[in-house]
C-alpha cells in the first residue's frame, strides 16, 4: 500500500508561526483600535495558517499564500494607516510569508512516516 506524499516543510511551519503572529500583532503592537487594519491582519493571518495546512496536499494553494503576503505588504497604505510600527510589522511579515512560501515550494517533502512502521 502506497501512501500519498504530503509536502510538508520547515518553511510551512514558519509560515504557520508567522500567520499566528499576524493574528495577534494588532493587540500586541497596539493598533487594535483601527478596526479595518485589525480585521485585515486577523483575516490574513487566519487564511495564511489554514492555507498553509492545505498547501501540503494542494500545491496551487501556495500561490494564494504569496498573494496574501503581498497584500500584507501594501495593506497599511491601502487602508490609510501610516503608523511606523504597523507598516514595518506588515512589511516584514508579508516578506517573510512570501519568502517562506517560495522556500516551501522549492524544498523536498519531509518524510513524516513513523520510524518503526510495520509493512
C-alpha positions in Angstrom: 0.0 0.0 0.0 1.5 3.3 -1.0 0.8 6.5 0.9 0.2 9.8 -0.9 3.1 12.2 -0.5 2.2 15.2 1.6 4.6 18.0 1.1 5.3 19.5 4.5 8.5 21.5 5.1 10.0 23.5 7.9 9.2 26.6 5.9 5.5 25.7 6.2 5.8 25.6 9.9 7.5 29.0 9.8 4.5 30.3 7.8 2.1 29.0 10.4 4.0 30.8 13.2 4.2 34.0 11.1 0.4 33.7 10.4 -0.2 33.3 14.2 1.9 36.4 14.8 -0.1 38.4 12.2 -3.3 37.4 14.0 -2.1 38.7 17.4 0.0 41.6 16.2 -2.8 44.2 16.3 -3.2 43.5 20.0 0.5 43.1 20.8 1.6 46.2 19.0 -1.4 48.4 19.9 -3.2 49.0 16.7 -6.3 47.0 17.5 -8.3 50.3 17.8 -8.2 50.6 14.0 -10.9 48.0 13.2 -10.2 47.9 9.5 -6.5 47.1 9.9 -7.2 44.8 12.9 -9.6 42.7 11.0 -7.4 42.7 7.9 -4.5 41.3 9.9 -6.7 38.8 11.7 -8.2 37.6 8.4 -4.9 37.4 6.6 -3.3 35.6 9.5 -6.1 33.0 9.7 -6.0 32.5 6.0 -2.2 32.0 5.9 -2.4 29.4 8.7 -5.3 27.5 7.1 -4.0 27.6 3.6 -0.5 26.5 4.8 -2.1 23.4 6.2 -3.9 22.8 2.9 -0.8 23.6 0.8 0.8 20.2 1.6 -1.9 18.5 -0.5 -2.9 21.2 -3.0 0.2 22.9 -4.4 -1.7 25.7 -6.1 -2.7 27.0 -2.7 0.8 28.3 -2.3 0.0 31.0 -4.9 -2.8 32.3 -2.8 -0.4 32.4 0.2 2.0 34.5 -1.8 -0.8 36.9 -2.8 -1.8 37.2 0.9 1.8 38.1 1.8 1.8 40.7 -1.0 -1.4 42.1 0.3 0.0 42.3 3.8 2.9 44.4 2.4 0.7 47.0 0.9 -2.4 46.9 3.2 -1.3 49.8 5.6 -1.0 52.1 2.5 -4.3 50.9 1.0 -6.2 51.1 4.3 -4.7 54.5 5.1 -2.8 53.6 8.3 0.7 55.2 8.4 2.0 54.2 11.8 5.6 53.2 11.6 5.2 50.1 13.7 2.3 48.8 11.7 4.0 49.5 8.4 7.2 47.7 9.4 5.3 44.8 11.0 3.2 44.2 7.9 6.2 44.8 5.6 8.4 42.3 7.4 5.7 39.7 7.9 4.5 40.0 4.3 8.0 39.5 3.0 8.6 36.5 5.3 5.3 34.9 4.2 6.3 35.3 0.5 9.8 34.0 1.1 8.7 31.2 3.3 6.1 30.1 0.7 8.6 30.1 -2.1 11.1 28.2 0.0 8.4 25.7 1.0 7.6 25.1 -2.7 11.2 24.6 -3.6 12.1 22.2 -0.8 11.7 18.4 -1.0 9.0 16.9 1.1 9.9 15.8 4.7 9.5 12.1 5.5 6.6 12.0 8.0 6.3 8.2 8.2 6.8 6.5 11.6 10.3 5.2 12.2 9.3 1.7 13.0 6.4 1.2 10.7 5.1 -2.3 10.0 4.8 -3.2 6.4 
